[in-house]
Amino acid sequence: VNFCFLSCAVDKTDLEKEKNRVKNTDLNFSNYSKKEGMIKAFLKFADSNAVLLKNNSLPIVGKEKIGESYTGLNDSLFSLTWAPIHVSISESMDLAYTFGTYTLEYLNDTLRTNGTYVTIWEKQSDGTWKWVLDTGNEGL
């Protein structure tokens, strides 16, 4: 009985550690967006089969198509950052999701938009986390 109890405690500890890794990945994703621009960030942290859900658009499937969807967009004119409010992870520790709030600020203006987002994450074979589905909603 003690062995099972110890083993269950270790599993819960591992689960919490992995949840923290997902949260930190989401925060690193946001920090990279602020530093290098939204486009580079979304492509760097995306799984090759990622799906992006945007307003007034069918789902954009695949990292390459996501990159193409940004053609003509100048992300040096704005800054997109976000912060997770909640992280949840599967018991198998290979899928997780985060949700929280985002801020979109236009750098040469006083225009600022806030909203909510959800990102679904998948653990990669090298142990890193990549987003596999992302969407957001304007307004708070």
Solvent accessible surface area in square Angstrom, and as a share of the most:
residue,aa,sasa,rsa
1,V,163,0.94
2,N,125,0.64
3,F,162,0.67
4,C,77,0.46
5,F,150,0.62
6,L,112,0.56
7,S,43,0.28
8,C,73,0.44
9,A,45,0.35
10,V,75,0.43
11,D,89,0.46
12,K,135,0.57
13,T,67,0.39
14,D,54,0.28
15,L,40,0.20
16,E,76,0.34
17,K,125,0.53
18,E,16,0.07
19,K,54,0.23
20,N,85,0.44
21,R,104,0.38
22,V,0,0.00
23,K,86,0.36
24,N,80,0.41
25,T,22,0.13
26,D,0,0.00
27,L,60,0.30
28,N,80,0.41
29,F,1,0.00
30,S,6,0.04
31,N,96,0.49
32,Y,62,0.24
33,S,3,0.02
34,K,135,0.57
35,K,164,0.69
36,E,67,0.30
37,G,12,0.11
38,M,22,0.10
39,I,34,0.17
40,K,117,0.50
41,A,0,0.00
42,F,13,0.06
43,L,46,0.23
44,K,101,0.43
45,F,24,0.10
46,A,2,0.02
47,D,18,0.09
48,S,77,0.49
49,N,110,0.56
50,A,0,0.00
51,V,32,0.18
52,L,9,0.04
53,L,62,0.31
54,K,84,0.36
55,N,103,0.53
56,N,163,0.83
57,S,56,0.36
58,L,151,0.75
59,P,73,0.46
60,I,25,0.13
61,V,89,0.51
62,G,14,0.13
63,K,69,0.29
64,E,135,0.61
65,K,113,0.48
66,I,0,0.00
67,G,23,0.22
68,E,89,0.40
69,S,45,0.29
70,Y,14,0.05
71,T,115,0.67
72,G,83,0.80
73,L,79,0.39
74,N,77,0.40
75,D,27,0.14
76,S,78,0.51
77,L,91,0.45
78,F,22,0.09
79,S,17,0.11
80,L,23,0.11
81,T,33,0.19
82,W,23,0.08
83,A,49,0.38
84,P,16,0.10
85,I,121,0.61
86,H,75,0.34
87,V,15,0.08
88,S,34,0.22
89,I,21,0.11
90,S,39,0.25
91,E,158,0.71
92,S,82,0.53
93,M,52,0.23
94,D,64,0.33
95,L,82,0.41
96,A,5,0.04
97,Y,85,0.33
98,T,0,0.00
99,F,81,0.34
100,G,1,0.01
101,T,47,0.27
102,Y,27,0.10
103,T,30,0.18
104,L,37,0.19
105,E,60,0.27
106,Y,79,0.30
107,L,103,0.51
108,N,140,0.72
109,D,91,0.47
110,T,134,0.78
111,L,99,0.49
112,R,139,0.51
113,T,32,0.18
114,N,58,0.30
115,G,0,0.00
116,T,50,0.29
117,Y,19,0.07
118,V,49,0.28
119,T,1,0.01
120,I,61,0.31
121,W,0,0.00
122,E,66,0.30
123,K,64,0.27
124,Q,47,0.21
125,S,130,0.84
126,D,109,0.56
127,G,18,0.17
128,T,59,0.34
129,W,7,0.02
130,K,54,0.23
131,W,0,0.00
132,V,28,0.16
133,L,46,0.23
134,D,13,0.07
135,T,32,0.19
136,G,30,0.29
137,N,92,0.47
138,E,125,0.56
139,G,45,0.44
140,L,149,0.74
